[in-house]
Each structure stands twice: as C-alpha cells, then as structure tokens.
Amino acid sequence: MKIVITGASSGLGREVAKLFIKNGWQVVVCARRIEKLEELTKLSDKVTAEKIDVNDTENTPLILNRLLSENGKTDIYFHAAGIGCHNRELALDKELAVMQTNCKGFACCIDTAFNYFRENGGGHIAAISSIAGTKGLGASPAYSATKAMNNTYLQCLAQLSTMTKAGVKITDIRPGFVATDLLDKNRHYPMLMNVEYAANKIYKSILKKKRVAIIDWKYAILVFFWKLIPNFIWERLSIDAK
C-alpha cells in the first residue's frame, strides 16, 4: 500500500506520516523544507522524500503526478500543507499568503491527485481543513475563509466523483486546536490536543475512509452547537485564543 503526503515536514502531516511508516506502508513524504524530511527517510527503506512547494503551481502538478505514478499505484493522497495566523489588524500580506497556500496551493495538489485517481481506477484523497471552516472567526479571517473553501471544495469533489463514476473517495479532516507550530505559543487555546493524539485520530479516520472527520469528539459537540447559533448573535461574540 502506498501513500503520498504533502506537508510532511512538521505538525500533523509529519506525525501521520510516522504512523503510516510504522505500519509498513510505502510512504512518499513531500514538503518545501526537504531537509526536515531526513529523519522520516531513516525510519524505513520504504520512505522516499521529495521537495514540493504547493505555491509553485507551475511545477507542483508535474512533480506530484510523477510521485503518484512511480513505484506502483498510489492508494492515498494526503494533503496536510497549510498555514494560518491571527490577523486582527488585517495585514494584507498575511491574508494573501494564507489564501495563496490554503486555496491556490490546495486546489493545485488536490486537483492533480483527483485526476490521477480518476485516470487510474480510483483512489482516496484525505485533506486537513479545520473546524474554523464551519464558522467565520473574526481573529483569523483568511484562515477561516480558506478552510471553508477547503470544506466546500472537498464536498464538490465528492459529488463530482459520484457524477463521473471516478471512484475517488474523499475525507475532509477538521481538527480543533492542536499543539503544532501553527499556533502562537504565547496564547492559551481551549481544549488543546497534543499532536500525537490528534494524528492517531486522523490516521484511523483515513483508514476508515470517513467522509468528514472532526478531531476529536469534544470539538464535534462544539461544532454541532455553534452551527445552531444565528449569525446575528455569532457576529456579536468575541471568540479568540487568550
């Protein structure tokens, strides 16, 4: 069994990669900072590493197509590349950088994987979005909006797969707060999960081919209730990490 993972240099992507490696999969790990992948390649002779910058929308499809195709058919493509930040000041460079990576970079990779699977008898795409995509968070506008785009885009592809009989399964992984480098270490985050715990939940959700996986049950309850809050109330709430 073979999986290609983009965004494997740190955080959830790295920890999930370790689980697939531990369980004997052929694993291709990709990231912009390829030097960060060196440790993973030492864990098994079934691990290979490749440099990919998801924002390089000209070269990334070519590289990713090659990785998906070589050394046997790929069973799973896992997209864990993404960025985010608090941006109450609406610094434009920060907003646009998040949109570039989380929208253009995301679509570039996800579309490439979808078309590969469609042309090769089907497969499975899993991607990390966020519970932030279910309601807009005023402290992180671009992050929330791009994650909502991820949620909707994956839903579109799930429907497209059915419409075209492409045989592509889609898993949308929506974590709550996880202790990775994505978070500001000077802030306090409620219900913070350690990265190993969250990665284990994600790994199991991918193997079960869940359509949507909220990580974990506490956040599933939270999201259920905050979806019930009318917008005119939601927009008057102050929701932010302290």
C-alpha positions in Angstrom: 0.0 0.0 0.0 1.3 3.4 -1.0 0.5 6.9 0.3 1.8 10.3 -0.8 1.8 13.0 1.9 2.3 16.7 1.1 3.1 18.9 4.1 5.0 16.2 6.0 7.9 18.3 7.3 6.1 19.3 10.6 2.9 19.1 12.7 0.1 16.8 11.8 1.5 15.8 8.4 4.7 14.6 10.0 3.1 12.7 12.8 0.6 11.0 10.5 3.4 10.0 8.1 5.2 8.3 11.1 2.1 6.2 11.7 1.9 5.0 8.1 5.6 4.3 8.1 5.3 2.4 11.4 2.5 0.2 9.9 4.5 -0.8 6.9 3.2 1.5 4.1 5.2 2.7 1.2 5.3 6.4 2.1 6.3 9.4 -0.1 6.8 12.5 2.1 6.8 15.9 0.5 7.4 19.4 1.7 9.0 22.7 0.8 11.7 22.2 3.5 13.0 18.9 2.3 15.8 18.9 5.0 13.1 18.4 7.6 12.1 15.1 6.0 15.5 13.5 6.5 14.5 11.9 9.8 11.5 10.2 8.2 13.6 8.6 5.5 15.7 6.9 8.1 12.7 5.2 9.7 12.2 2.7 6.8 13.6 1.8 3.4 10.0 2.2 2.1 10.2 6.0 2.7 11.2 8.5 0.0 11.3 12.3 0.2 10.7 15.0 -2.4 10.7 18.8 -2.4 7.3 20.3 -3.2 6.3 23.9 -2.8 2.5 23.9 -3.1 2.6 27.6 -4.1 4.6 26.7 -7.2 1.5 26.0 -9.2 3.5 25.5 -12.4 5.8 22.7 -11.3 3.9 21.1 -8.5 1.4 19.2 -10.7 4.3 17.7 -12.7 6.2 16.6 -9.6 3.1 15.3 -7.9 2.0 13.3 -10.9 5.3 11.7 -11.1 5.3 10.8 -7.4 1.8 9.4 -7.6 2.7 7.3 -10.6 6.2 5.9 -10.0 7.0 2.8 -7.9 3.5 1.4 -8.2 0.0 2.9 -8.0 -0.8 5.3 -5.1 -3.7 4.3 -2.9 -4.0 7.5 -0.8 -3.0 11.1 -1.3 -2.9 13.0 2.0 -2.8 16.8 1.9 -1.5 18.3 5.1 0.1 21.5 3.8 -1.5 24.7 5.1 -0.8 27.9 7.1 -2.7 30.3 9.3 -2.4 33.2 11.7 -4.2 35.6 13.9 -4.7 38.8 12.0 -7.0 41.3 13.8 -5.0 44.1 12.1 -5.8 42.7 8.6 -2.3 42.9 7.4 -2.7 42.3 3.7 0.5 40.4 3.2 -0.6 37.9 5.8 -4.1 37.5 4.4 -2.9 37.0 0.9 -0.2 34.5 1.9 -2.8 32.3 3.7 -5.1 32.5 0.7 -2.3 31.5 -1.7 -1.3 28.4 0.2 -4.7 27.3 1.5 -6.6 27.9 -1.7 -4.4 28.0 -4.8 -1.8 25.6 -3.4 -4.6 23.3 -2.1 -6.5 23.2 -5.3 -3.3 22.6 -7.3 -2.5 19.5 -5.3 -6.0 18.2 -4.8 -7.0 18.5 -8.4 -3.8 16.8 -9.5 -4.5 13.8 -7.2 -8.1 13.7 -8.2 -7.3 13.5 -11.9 -4.6 10.9 -11.3 -7.0 8.7 -9.4 -9.8 9.2 -12.0 -7.4 8.1 -14.7 -6.1 5.1 -12.7 -9.1 3.2 -11.4 -9.9 5.3 -8.3 -8.3 6.1 -5.0 -8.6 8.1 -1.8 -7.9 11.8 -1.1 -7.7 12.9 2.5 -7.0 16.6 3.4 -6.7 18.6 6.6 -9.1 21.5 6.8 -10.3 22.8 10.1 -13.4 23.3 12.3 -12.7 27.0 11.6 -14.2 26.4 8.2 -17.7 25.9 9.7 -18.0 29.4 11.2 -16.1 32.6 10.5 -13.7 33.6 13.2 -13.0 37.4 13.4 -9.5 37.0 14.7 -8.4 34.9 11.7 -10.4 36.0 8.7 -8.3 34.5 5.9 -7.7 31.2 7.8 -11.4 30.7 8.5 -12.4 31.6 4.9 -9.8 29.4 3.3 -10.8 26.5 5.4 -14.5 27.0 4.5 -13.3 26.9 0.9 -11.5 23.6 1.6 -14.7 22.1 3.1 -16.8 23.1 0.2 -14.2 22.1 -2.4 -13.9 18.6 -1.0 -17.6 18.3 -1.0 -17.7 19.3 -4.6 -15.1 16.7 -5.5 -17.0 14.0 -3.6 -20.1 14.8 -5.7 -18.0 15.1 -8.9 -16.6 11.6 -8.2 -20.1 10.2 -7.9 -21.3 12.1 -11.0 -18.4 10.9 -13.2 -18.0 7.5 -11.6 -14.4 8.4 -10.9 -14.1 6.1 -7.8 -12.4 8.7 -5.7 -13.1 8.7 -2.0 -12.8 12.0 -0.2 -12.0 12.5 3.5 -12.3 16.0 5.0 -10.4 16.1 8.3 -11.4 19.0 10.5 -9.2 19.3 13.7 -9.8 21.6 16.6 -6.8 23.2 18.3 -3.6 21.0 18.1 -0.3 21.9 19.7 1.7 22.4 16.5 3.9 25.3 15.2 0.8 26.7 13.5 -0.4 28.1 16.9 1.0 31.1 18.7 2.8 29.7 21.8 2.1 32.9 23.7 -1.7 32.3 23.6 -3.9 29.9 25.5 -6.1 27.6 23.4 -9.2 25.8 24.9 -9.3 22.0 24.6 -5.8 21.9 23.1 -4.8 18.5 21.8 -1.3 17.1 21.7 -0.1 16.3 18.2 0.4 12.6 18.7 -3.2 12.2 20.0 -4.7 14.1 17.1 -2.5 12.3 14.5 -3.7 8.9 15.7 -7.3 10.0 15.4 -6.6 11.3 11.8 -4.8 8.1 10.9 -7.7 6.0 11.9 -10.2 8.3 10.1 -8.2 8.0 6.9 -8.1 4.2 7.1 -11.9 4.1 7.7 -12.4 6.5 4.7 -14.7 8.8 6.7 -16.3 11.5 4.6 -15.9 14.1 7.3 -13.8 13.6 10.4 -13.9 16.2 13.2 -11.0 15.7 15.5 -12.0 15.0 18.3 -15.4 14.3 19.9 -15.3 17.4 22.1 -14.9 19.6 19.0 -17.7 17.6 17.3 -20.1 18.6 20.1 -18.8 22.2 20.0 -19.3 22.5 16.2 -22.8 21.0 16.4 -23.9 23.7 18.9 -22.2 26.6 17.3 -23.8 25.8 13.9 -27.1 26.4 15.7 -26.1 30.0 16.7 -27.8 32.5 14.4 -25.4 34.8 12.5 -26.7 38.0 14.2 -25.7 36.5 17.6 -22.5 34.9 16.3 -21.2 38.2 14.9 -21.6 39.8 18.3 -19.5 37.2 20.1 -15.8 37.7 20.9 -14.1 34.4 20.1 -10.4 34.3 20.2 -7.5 32.5 21.9 -6.3 34.4 25.0 
